[in-house]
């Protein structure tokens, strides 16, 4: 029996330097039924020219405009027929046997909608990387975090998370997803543009009863900040605004009516803290995020109606029942292993 068809899709934006460094190992990947695509998100560097010259046989999709991570992938994947998509950031280094362990795991259970590998830091290869690490979770207040990474503290990989485990969300840095489910759930929410769109999609699939997994047998290394670096006010705006949209779309009504005002309060404290610390740009970005969300509430109501209409039997695996902020800042719980459900 032939292996399932897998399409590795790299969404590129001004990433010629990353392509030069990280594309060759992707092309050398050992998997029987593999196609590799570069979807260029209207780059203004020489990425397209480089691909056309150095890799003329590779599948190249040229998007007319930069629609961000969410819109860019939605447009690109409309043109690709496969059993599985692997959404791979341009700044990710892959190593031997990174595809088969995850496909084998997903083939064993058709309820597994998405999966991610172990994601380590490219700069400090013995440590977990910020964006994804050992799998994504969320707490009772809707705050998202990763095993091995709470806020800015990432753990060293000592094998402590070397077991396959159901999680709440898989990182978009390297996300394996069943193609039929990606399209069946409408893909990413393009209004997110970038950041948290993969969490939103995983949440929608979890609300319909599907599973999301972490596979430690597959390992990749992520540079991070390849498009928007840490500390960028634009990144701050997108993270805070998209978090509010995601909560509004996916939470039950009884949870939403108290949690949304509470999150506004906590975000306002974060804005005040940034201002006191002299980071007025981040403070302004948080306030703009709140206003952008509020002024477009009619649009989010429409999205909520559609999203909640797909809820069946929610899968709550990967939800931490405690309050991460309180545990971290007031009870000194700095590692995932300190958290007890």
C-alpha positions as CSV (number, residue, x, y, z in Angstrom):
1,X,0.0,0.0,0.0
2,X,1.4,3.4,-1.0
3,X,2.1,6.1,1.6
4,X,-0.3,8.9,2.0
5,X,0.4,11.9,-0.2
6,X,2.2,14.7,1.8
7,X,2.7,18.3,0.6
8,X,5.2,20.4,2.4
9,X,4.2,24.0,1.9
10,X,6.6,26.8,2.8
11,X,5.0,30.3,2.8
12,X,7.8,32.6,1.9
13,X,7.9,36.4,2.4
14,X,11.3,38.1,1.8
15,X,13.0,35.0,3.0
16,X,15.7,34.4,0.4
17,X,18.4,34.0,3.1
18,X,16.3,31.4,4.9
19,X,15.5,29.5,1.7
20,X,19.2,29.3,0.9
21,X,19.9,27.8,4.3
22,X,16.9,25.7,5.1
23,X,15.4,24.5,1.7
24,X,18.0,21.9,0.8
25,X,17.3,19.7,3.8
26,X,13.6,19.9,3.1
27,X,14.2,18.8,-0.5
28,X,16.4,15.9,0.8
29,X,13.6,14.7,3.1
30,X,13.1,10.9,3.1
31,X,9.4,10.2,2.3
32,X,8.0,8.2,-0.5
33,X,5.0,10.3,-1.6
34,X,6.2,13.9,-1.1
35,X,5.7,17.1,-3.0
36,X,7.3,20.4,-1.9
37,X,5.8,23.8,-2.6
38,X,7.0,27.3,-2.1
39,X,4.1,29.8,-1.8
40,X,5.5,33.3,-2.2
41,X,3.6,36.0,-0.4
42,X,4.4,38.8,-2.8
43,X,8.0,39.1,-1.7
44,X,10.0,42.3,-2.6
45,X,13.4,40.7,-2.3
46,X,14.9,38.2,-4.8
47,X,13.2,35.1,-3.4
48,X,11.3,34.3,-6.5
49,X,14.2,34.9,-8.8
50,X,16.4,32.7,-6.6
51,X,13.9,29.8,-6.6
52,X,13.4,30.0,-10.3
53,X,17.1,29.9,-11.0
54,X,18.3,27.4,-8.3
55,X,15.3,25.2,-8.1
56,X,13.5,25.4,-11.5
57,X,11.6,22.1,-10.9
58,X,10.1,23.0,-7.5
59,X,6.4,23.8,-7.2
60,X,6.2,27.6,-7.0
61,X,3.0,29.4,-6.3
62,X,3.1,33.2,-6.7
63,X,0.6,35.1,-4.7
64,X,-0.4,38.6,-6.0
65,X,-0.4,40.3,-2.7
66,X,0.9,39.7,0.9
67,X,-2.2,38.4,2.7
68,X,-0.2,37.4,5.8
69,X,0.2,33.9,7.2
70,X,-3.5,33.1,7.3
71,X,-4.6,34.5,4.0
72,X,-1.5,33.4,2.2
73,X,-1.8,29.8,3.2
74,X,-5.5,29.8,2.5
75,X,-4.9,30.9,-1.1
76,X,-1.9,28.6,-1.7
77,X,-3.6,25.5,-0.3
78,X,-6.6,26.0,-2.6
79,X,-4.2,25.0,-5.4
80,X,-2.7,21.9,-3.8
81,X,-4.3,18.4,-3.7
82,X,-2.8,16.1,-1.0
83,X,-3.8,13.9,1.9
84,X,-1.8,15.9,4.4
85,X,-0.4,19.4,4.4
86,X,2.8,20.3,6.3
87,X,2.8,24.0,6.9
88,X,6.5,24.8,7.4
89,X,7.9,28.2,8.3
90,X,10.6,29.6,6.1
91,X,13.0,29.8,9.1
92,X,12.8,26.1,10.2
93,X,15.6,23.6,9.8
94,X,14.5,20.0,9.4
95,X,16.6,16.9,10.1
96,X,16.4,13.2,9.0
97,X,13.1,11.3,9.5
98,X,11.0,14.3,10.5
99,X,7.9,13.4,8.4
100,X,7.3,9.7,8.8
101,X,6.8,9.6,12.6
102,X,4.0,12.1,12.5
103,X,2.3,10.6,9.4
104,X,2.5,7.1,11.0
105,X,0.9,8.5,14.2
106,X,-1.9,10.3,12.4
107,X,-2.6,7.3,10.2
108,X,-3.3,5.2,13.3
109,X,-6.2,7.5,14.4
110,X,-8.3,9.3,11.9
111,X,-9.6,11.6,14.7
112,X,-6.1,13.2,14.9
113,X,-6.7,16.4,12.8
114,X,-3.3,18.0,13.3
115,X,0.1,17.3,14.9
116,X,3.3,19.0,15.5
117,X,6.9,17.8,16.1
118,X,9.2,18.7,18.9
119,X,10.4,22.3,18.2
120,X,13.8,23.3,19.4
121,X,15.6,26.6,19.2
122,X,17.9,27.0,16.2
123,X,20.2,29.3,18.2
124,X,20.3,27.1,21.4
125,X,19.7,23.6,20.1
126,X,19.5,22.0,23.5
127,X,16.5,24.2,24.4
128,X,12.9,24.3,23.3
129,X,11.8,27.1,21.0
130,X,9.3,29.7,21.9
131,X,6.7,29.1,19.1
132,X,5.4,25.6,19.8
133,X,8.0,23.9,21.9
134,X,6.6,20.6,23.1
135,X,3.0,21.3,22.2
136,X,0.4,24.0,22.8
137,X,-2.1,24.3,25.7
138,X,-4.5,26.9,27.1
139,X,-5.6,27.8,30.6
140,X,-9.0,28.5,32.1
141,X,-8.7,32.2,31.1
142,X,-7.9,31.4,27.5
143,X,-4.2,32.2,27.8
144,X,-2.2,30.0,25.5
145,X,1.2,28.5,26.4
146,X,3.5,25.5,25.6
147,X,4.8,22.6,27.5
148,X,8.4,23.5,28.2
149,X,7.8,27.3,27.7
150,X,5.9,29.5,30.2
151,X,6.0,33.2,29.1
152,X,9.7,33.9,28.3
153,X,11.2,31.0,30.1
154,X,12.1,28.0,27.9
155,X,13.4,24.7,29.3
156,X,16.3,22.7,28.2
157,X,15.3,19.5,26.4
158,X,16.3,16.6,28.7
159,X,13.8,14.1,27.4
160,X,11.2,15.2,29.9
161,X,8.6,15.5,27.2
162,X,9.5,12.4,25.2
163,X,6.0,10.9,25.0
164,X,3.3,11.3,22.4
165,X,0.5,13.4,23.9
166,X,-2.7,15.0,23.0
167,X,-2.4,18.8,23.2
168,X,-4.7,21.7,22.6
169,X,-3.0,23.4,19.6
170,X,-0.2,22.7,17.2
171,X,2.3,25.3,16.2
172,X,2.1,26.9,12.8
173,X,5.9,26.9,12.6
174,X,5.6,23.2,11.6
175,X,2.0,22.0,11.5
176,X,0.8,18.7,10.0
177,X,-2.9,18.8,9.2
178,X,-5.3,16.6,7.2
179,X,-6.1,18.4,4.0
180,X,-9.8,17.5,4.0
181,X,-10.2,19.0,7.5
182,X,-8.2,22.1,6.8
183,X,-10.7,22.9,4.0
184,X,-13.7,21.4,5.8
185,X,-13.2,23.9,8.6
186,X,-12.7,26.8,6.3
187,X,-8.9,27.0,6.8
188,X,-7.4,29.9,8.7
189,X,-9.3,33.0,9.6
190,X,-7.8,35.5,7.2
191,X,-8.8,38.4,9.4
192,X,-6.1,37.3,11.8
193,X,-3.5,38.1,9.2
194,X,-0.7,36.5,11.3
195,X,-0.4,35.1,14.9
196,X,-2.8,32.7,16.6
197,X,-4.6,31.6,13.5
198,X,-3.4,28.1,14.0
199,X,-4.6,28.1,17.6
200,X,-8.0,29.3,16.4
201,X,-8.2,26.5,13.8
202,X,-7.2,23.9,16.3
203,X,-9.8,25.2,18.7
204,X,-12.5,24.9,16.1
205,X,-11.5,21.3,15.3
206,X,-11.3,20.4,19.0
207,X,-14.8,21.9,19.5
208,X,-16.0,19.4,16.9
209,X,-14.4,16.5,18.8
210,X,-11.1,16.1,16.8
211,X,-7.7,15.6,18.4
212,X,-4.5,17.5,18.1
213,X,-1.2,15.8,19.0
214,X,2.5,16.3,19.7
215,X,5.0,13.8,18.4
216,X,8.4,13.8,20.1
217,X,10.0,11.4,17.5
218,X,10.0,14.2,14.9
219,X,12.4,17.1,15.7
220,X,12.9,20.5,13.9
221,X,14.8,23.7,14.8
222,X,13.1,27.1,14.5
223,X,14.9,30.5,14.2
224,X,11.8,32.4,15.2
225,X,10.8,36.0,14.3
226,X,11.6,35.4,10.6
227,X,8.8,37.8,9.6
228,X,7.9,39.8,12.6
229,X,10.6,39.9,15.3
230,X,9.9,39.7,19.1
231,X,9.2,43.2,20.5
232,X,7.6,44.5,17.3
233,X,4.5,46.7,18.1
234,X,2.8,45.1,15.1
235,X,3.3,41.7,16.6
236,X,2.0,42.9,20.0
237,X,-1.1,44.4,18.3
238,X,-1.8,41.1,16.4
239,X,-1.3,38.9,19.4
240,X,-3.6,40.9,21.7
241,X,-6.3,41.6,19.0
242,X,-6.3,38.1,17.7
243,X,-6.5,36.6,21.2
244,X,-9.7,38.6,21.8
245,X,-11.2,37.5,18.5
246,X,-10.3,33.8,19.1
247,X,-12.0,33.9,22.6
248,X,-15.1,35.6,21.2
249,X,-15.5,33.0,18.4
250,X,-14.8,29.8,20.3
251,X,-15.9,30.2,24.0
252,X,-19.3,29.1,25.2
253,X,-21.7,32.0,26.0
254,X,-21.6,31.4,29.7
255,X,-17.9,31.5,29.8
256,X,-17.6,34.5,27.4
257,X,-19.9,36.9,29.3
258,X,-17.5,37.1,32.2
259,X,-14.2,36.1,30.7
260,X,-14.1,38.8,27.9
261,X,-14.4,41.8,30.3
262,X,-11.9,40.1,32.6
263,X,-9.4,39.8,29.6
264,X,-10.0,43.4,28.7
265,X,-9.1,44.3,32.3
266,X,-5.9,42.1,32.3
267,X,-4.8,43.5,28.9
268,X,-5.3,47.0,30.2
269,X,-3.0,46.2,33.1
270,X,-0.4,44.9,30.6
271,X,-0.7,48.2,28.6
272,X,-0.2,50.2,31.8
273,X,2.8,48.0,32.8
274,X,4.4,48.6,29.4
275,X,3.9,52.3,29.7
276,X,5.4,52.4,33.2
277,X,8.4,50.5,31.8
278,X,8.9,53.1,29.1
279,X,7.6,50.9,26.3
280,X,4.9,53.3,25.1
281,X,4.8,51.7,21.6
282,X,3.7,48.3,23.1
283,X,1.2,50.1,25.4
284,X,-0.3,51.9,22.4
285,X,-0.4,48.6,20.4
286,X,-2.5,46.9,23.2
287,X,-4.9,49.8,23.3
288,X,-5.3,49.8,19.5
289,X,-5.9,46.0,19.7
290,X,-8.8,46.6,22.1
291,X,-10.3,49.3,20.0
292,X,-9.9,47.4,16.7
293,X,-11.7,44.4,18.3
294,X,-14.5,46.6,19.7
295,X,-15.2,48.7,16.6
296,X,-15.6,45.5,14.5
297,X,-17.7,43.6,16.9
298,X,-20.4,43.1,14.3
299,X,-18.0,41.1,12.2
300,X,-16.9,39.0,15.1
301,X,-20.5,38.2,16.0
302,X,-21.0,36.8,12.5
303,X,-17.9,34.7,12.8
304,X,-19.0,33.5,16.2
305,X,-22.3,32.3,14.8
306,X,-20.6,30.3,12.1
307,X,-18.0,28.9,14.5
308,X,-20.3,27.9,17.3
309,X,-22.6,26.2,14.7
310,X,-19.8,23.6,14.1
311,X,-19.6,22.6,17.8
312,X,-20.4,19.0,18.4
313,X,-18.8,17.2,21.4
314,X,-15.9,19.5,22.5
315,X,-12.6,17.8,23.2
316,X,-11.2,19.4,26.3
317,X,-7.8,17.6,26.3
318,X,-5.0,20.2,26.6
319,X,-6.8,22.7,28.8
320,X,-5.2,23.6,32.1
321,X,-7.9,24.2,34.7
322,X,-5.9,26.7,36.6
323,X,-5.0,30.4,36.0
324,X,-1.5,30.5,34.4
325,X,-0.9,34.2,35.2
326,X,-1.6,33.7,38.9
327,X,0.4,30.5,39.1
328,X,3.4,32.0,37.3
329,X,3.6,35.5,38.9
330,X,2.2,34.8,42.4
331,X,2.9,31.2,43.1
332,X,6.3,31.0,41.4
333,X,5.3,28.1,39.1
334,X,7.9,28.6,36.3
335,X,7.8,25.3,34.5
336,X,5.1,23.2,33.0
337,X,5.9,20.4,35.4
338,X,4.9,22.8,38.3
339,X,1.4,23.1,37.0
340,X,-1.1,20.6,38.4
341,X,-4.6,20.1,36.9
